[in-house]
Amino acid sequence: MAYFRSTSLAPLSVVIACALSASARADLVRWINPAGGSFGEGSNWEGGPPPLASDTAVFDLPATYTVTVDANRTIADLIVGAGAVALELSETELTTQTITCTLGTVRVNNGVVHGRANANGGVIHVLASAEFDRGGTAGNGGQLLLAGTLGKQGDGAGFVSVGAGSTLVVASTGAISSRSVTVNGTLRVEAGLITAELLMVGGSFVMDGGRVQGELGPLLLPGSQTHFFNGAVIVPGTGTDAQGSLLIEGEGTTAAVARVTGVMRLGGGGEAHPISPEMSVAEQGRVEVGAGGMLSGRFYRMDQGVLRLEQGSVGPTGGFESFGLYTNTALELVIDAAASPRFVERWFRAAASAFECELAGSLTIEVLNGNALRAGDTITLLTASSPVISGGFSSLSAPQLPGGRALQTSVTPTAVVLEVVAGGANPCWTADFNGDGNVGTDQDIETFFACIGGHCCATCGDADFNADGDTATDQDIEAFFRVLGGAAC
């Protein structure tokens, strides 16, 4: 585009200049000094003086250089289309609609931009002492690398958005203070801070430490992949709505959660807590609490969903409110018998002073190291300090235990107990006699004969291998080798 910077005093030129002014024409003013220099020095710009309030500054030299903004400036826009530009504000203020990077990189340092950062294919570094008070965007594969601030601190102005295929990284010193943050690409927070009325994620969201707070959200949309770890804290005003996949792990990692429609998994010290003060799971939702994970507060199940509690998990610490009262809910428990030599685990409790607990959902049991379970063993699943438990599970799905054993539940007004009883469809124990997960090995044979000799390990099967009531007989040995060879008992 041609520039109008005529110094002629001819009447025709004056007429043309007036006409252009009347149409509010804005010039593209191009930087021409590959060595860098002062923004206010006219010789650094093609055509003369630096860009004015209605002009767009263009930096497209294939070079690496620094441009110093040595005074407060107002321009229409700033575009970086090539090279690597360091924009040094020197504690000044630059007023512009956007700083856009389409190719190459721009580093903004040491001042305030009254405008937005737009990484539209290129890379924008907002250094620790820089601020874009109207937020920013990343699109077309662009990257926003934030060590400073997006959004005016304290007033939540502007908005931040990350398009599909684009990335926003918030470093430890970085902060977002915005009305809304929308992520369809990738958002990675490395111990930084996000304060937003709404954080809506449809792409990938990773928090390696850091903190999120705000009046609404995060809203984790279907298909989103979210990972909170390493002490990340999420304290939005109304609680996280997890419609996608959410993993919370690591000591000190906590998230306020209002509702789970997708899959939420806790483990390794990760904690989810209700917001006000309850948590619900929708019909399609699934909550998995692994070893070291904690589900704190009260768990309030409004719709059909699944809660899976694995060995070493904690919670819900506040118990269940009306568990299964409204619809057919599902509970899954994973029991590691070898890790619980007395076979008693209190998985969760009902707070008698607060509510009654009416069972109506299904119960699914998974057993690890099932060899260690013996007829007569009990596992306490739920307890109440006074008679408040009623109803019963609509169905029990439990594995077929070998060795003539079966699982059944017993419900009383104060407890729900899983019992190991004699019976079952399979009288013989398995060829994984030592319970290490490997079937039919030399170790299985050695431990079998040691057990026949009176020395059974804690995870081994029984010397009465065929469960006929007679221990360590020829029939037990014959049955063991039949099973070892893949035949029926």
N, C-alpha and C positions, 0 to 999 in steps of 0.2 A: 504494500500500500504506500502511495506517495505521501510525503510529509508537507504540510503547509507552514513554512517558516520563512516567508518572503520578507526581505527588508526594504523592498521597493516602495516608493511613495507615489507611484503612478496611480491616478484616480481609479483605473480599472482594477488594480490590485486591491485597493481599499474597498471597492464594492464587493469583490469576491470574498475578502476577509470578513466583511460584515455578514454576508450571506451564510458563510460557514458557521460563524458564531451563532447566528439565529437558529441554525439547525442543530446546535449543541454537539457538533462533531468532535469525537475524541480521537487523538492520534495514537498510533503505535510508535513508541520511541525506543530505539534499539541501542543497547550497550555495545561499545565497539572496542574496549580496551581489555585485551586478554591478560594484562598484568594486574587488573583490578584497580581500585582507587576510590575516590570520594564520590558518593551519589550526587552531591551538589556541584561537581565540576563539569561544566558544559562540554569540555573537550573529550570527555569519556562517552559522550552520547552522539549518535549519528544525527547530524543536522543542527547541532548547537546546544541550547540550554537543556537542563534535565527535565523530565516529565512533570507536568503540572496536574492540578486536581482532576481534570477531565481526561488525562492521558493514561495509557497502559504502558508500563515499563516491560521491555522484552529482553531476556538474557538467553541467548542461544549460541554463544561461542563454544566450540569444542575445546574448552580449556578449564583449568582449575585456578580460581582467583577469589579474592575477597573484595566485597563492596562495602564501604563504611557509610552508614547513614549518619551524618554528623549534625543533623538538626531535625526537629519534628517535621515530617513530610506528609502530604496528602496527595494521593494519586487514585485513579479509578481502579486499576488492577495491576498485578505484577505476575508475569509469566516466565517460567524457566523451561526452555525447550531443549537444552543440551548442556553438556559440561557439568562441572561441579562448582556451584556458587556458594560462598559463605557470605551471608548477609549479616554484617555486624552493626547492630543498632546503637551501640555505645550509650545505653541508658536513655535512648530517645524513643519517640513514639511514631509509628508509621500507620497512617489511616488509609485503608484500602478495602475494597470489597473482598478480594481473595488474593492469596499468594498461591498460584497454581504451578505445579511441576508436572509436565507431560513426558519429559525424558530427562535423564541425568538426575542430579541431586541438588538440593538446596539446604543449607544449614542456617538456621535462624538463631541468633544469640543476643542476649544482653539487652532486652528491651521489650516493649509492648507493641503488638500488631493489633490495631482496632479493625479486625476483619477475621476471615476464616482461612484455615490451611486446607488446600485441595490437592492431594497427591493423586492426580489423574493420570496414572501410568508411570510416574516418576517416584522419587523418594524425597520426603521432607523430614529433616531432623529438627525437632524443636528442642533446643538445648536447655539446660537446667535453669538458666536465668531469663528465658524467653516465655512470652505468653501470647496466645491468640484468644482474644476475649469473646469471639463469636463462634468458637468451636472449630470443627474441621471434618473433612471427608477423605476417604480413600476409595478409589475406583479404578477400573481397567487395569488391574494388577498392581496398582500403586501401593506404596508403603508410607505410613506415618509412624515415625520413631519418636516417642514422646518422653523427654526427660524434664520438660518444663510443664506448662499448663495449657489445656484446651478449655475454653470457657472462662468467663470472668469469675474469679474466686469470690464466693459469698453470695452471688445472685443467681447462679445456675442459668446463665444466659446462653443463647445459641443452642446448637445441637451437634451431635457427632454421629457419623454413619460410616460403615465399612461395607463396601460392596462385595459380591461374590468374587473370589480369587484375589482379594486385596487383604492387607494386613495392617493392624494397629498394634504396636508394642508400647506398653506403658512401663517405663523403667522405675527403679526404686524411688527416684526423686520426682517422677511424673505424676500429674494429677489431672483428672477430668472433672470439671464442674459445669454441668450442662443440664438443660431441661430433659433431654432424651439422648440415649445412646442406642443406635440400631446396628446390629452386626449380622451381615449375611456372609461375610468372609471369615477372617480370623482375628480374634482379639486375645492378646497375651498380656497379662499383667504380672510384672516382675517386682512385687513388693510395693507397687504404686497405690494410688487412691482414686476411686471413682465415686463421685457424688452426683446422682442423677435422679430426677423424678421417676424415670422409667428406663430400665435397661432391658432391651428386647434382643434376644439372640436367636438367630436361625442358622448360624454356621458353627464355628469352633470357638470355644471360650476356655482359656486356660489361665488359672490364677496360681502363680508360684509365690505364695505369700500375698501380702497386700490386703486391701480393705475395700468393700463395696457398701455404700449406704445411700439411702434415698427414700422417697415417699412411696414408690411403687416398685414392683419387680424384685429381682430379675424375672423376666418372662422368658423361659427357655422353650422355644417353639419346637414342634415335632421335627425330628431329623437333626436337631442340634446336638453337638457333642461338647460336654462341659466337664472340666476336671479342676477341682479345687484341692490344693495340697500345700504342704510346707508352711502351715500356720496361716493360711488365708482366712479372712473373716468376712462373712456376708451378713449384713444386718439391715436389709431393706425394711421399710416401714410396714408393709403388708405381707411380707414373706415371699420366698421364691415359689414360683409356679413351674414345676418341672414337667414339661410336656415331652422333652427329648430324653437324652441319656445324660445322667449326672453322676459323677464319681467324686466322693469326698473322702480324703484319706490324709494321714499324717498328724502327729501330735499338734494340738492347738488349732487345727483346722475346724472351723465351725460355720454352719450355715443355718439361717432362719428359713424354715420351709413351711408353707401354708398348704400346698396341695401337690400331689404327685399323680400325673396322668401317664407319664412315660416310665422310665426305669431309674431309680436312685439306689446307689450302692455306697455303703459306708464301710470303712475298714482302717486298720492300722492307726487308731487314735482319732479318726475323723468322727465328727459329731454333727447330727442334725437335730435342731430343736424347733418346736412349734412356735408360732408367732403370737397367738392370742386366745388362749394358750394351747390350742389344739392343732393337730395335723390330720389331714384326710387324704385318702387314696381313692382315685376315681376307678371306674369299672375296669379300664385297661391298664391301670397303674400297677407298679411292682416296686416294693422296697426290699432291698437285700442288705442285711447287717452282717458283715463278716467279722473275723477275729479282730478284736481291738476296736471295732466300731461301736458307736453309742447312739441310740435313739432316745433322746432325753425328753422329758416332759410327758404330756398326755397324748395318747394316740387315739384319734377319733375317726372311726371308719364310717363314712357316710354312704359309700357306694361299694360295689363289688370290686375287689382288688386282691393283691397278694402281698403278704408280709413273710419274708424268709429270714429266720434267725439261725445263724451258724454257730458252731462251737466257739466259745470265747467272746461272743457278742454280748452287749449290754443293752437292756431296755425292752420296752419303753419304761423309763424310770418312774413315770407318773401313772403307769398302768393303762388299761383300756377303758374307754367310756363307751358303754353300750356296744361292745364288740359283737358284730354280727346281728344286731338287733333289727336293722332295717332290711338288709339284703343278705344273700348267701356269700359270705366272704371266704377267703382261703388263707390258711396259715401253713407255712412250711417250716419244719424244724430239722436241722442236721445234727445228729447225735454222734459224737466220737466216744464210743464206749471205752476204748483203751485209755483215753485222756481223763476219764472220770472213774477211777477204780471203785468208788462206792456207788456209782451209777445214780447219783442224785444231783440234778441241776435245777435251780430255780430260774426259769427263763424270764418270767415277767410276773407282775403282781397286780392285783386289783385293789384300789384304794377304797376300802369299805365306807369310809366317812364321806366320800365324794359321789359315788355312783354305784349302781348295780351292774353286774356283768352277765349278759345273757348270750350264751353260745348258740350260734345257728349256722356257722360256716363249715367248710371242709377243712380237714387236717391231713397234711402230707408229711410223712416221716422219712428222712433219709438217714441211713445208719452207716457210719464209718467204723471199721474194726469190729464188726458185729460178733466175731468169735467170743469177745470178752463178755457178752451178755449171757446170763444164765437164768433159767427159769426161777422166778421168785424175785428177781431184781425189779426195782421201780425207779422211774425218773419223774420227778415232780416238775410239771410244766407250768402250772399257775397256782398261786396261793392267795387267799384273802384272810384278813384278820378277823372277819366276822362273816356269817352266812349271807353272801351276796351273789354267789354263782348259781346260775340256773340254765336250763336248756341243755343242749348237747350238740356235738358236731354232727352235721348231716351225713358225713361220710369220712371214713378213715382210709387213707392210702398209705400202706406200710410195706416194706420189702418182705419177701418170704425168707425167714431166717432158716438156715440149715440146722441140723442137729435136733429136730423135733421141737422147735420153739416157735412161738408166734407173739405178736404185739397186739395189745388191746388197750383202750382208754377206760378210765374210771373217773366219773364226774361226781363230786360231792358239793354241798353248798360252800365249802371252804377250800377246795383244791381240785385240780385236774391232774391226774397221774397216768403216766404211761407204764403199763405192766408187761413184763416178759412172762409168758405162761407156757406150759407144756402143750405140745400139739404141733400143728403146722403140717404142711403138705410134704415136706422133704425131711425124712428121718435122719439121713446121713449128713455129716459135716462136709465141708468142701475140700478140694485138693489144695487150696491155699490154706494149709493147716496152721501155719504160723501167723497168718493174718497180715503179711507184709505187702500184699497186693500182687505178688508174683505167684502164679499157679503151677503146681506140680514140679517144684524144683527139688534139688538135693536137700536144701534146707528144710523143705516141707517134710521130706521123708525122715530126716534126722530128728526133727522136733516131734514127729508122730511117735517114733519109737522111744524117744525120751519120755513122752507123755505116757505111753504104755508102761514104761518102767517106773512111773510115779513122779515124774518131774515135768509137769506141764507149765508152759510160760503163760503170762497174763493175757496175751492175745491169741493163744493157741485154741484149737478145738478141744474136744473132750475125748478121754480114753474110751468112753462108750461111744465109739464112732457111729455105730448104726442105731443108737438111741433105743436099744431093746431092754435096757435096765441092767444088763450084765457088762461089767467094765473089763477092758483089756483082754478080750477073748480072741480065739482064732477067727470068729465071725467078724469081729471089729477089724482085724488085719485084712481079711479077705475083702470086706466092704471098702476099706481104704484103697486097696489096689484096684478094685473095679472102678471107683470114682477117679482115681489117678489116671486110669487108662481111658477115661471119657465115657464110661458106661454108667447106667443108672445104679442107684443104691442096691 
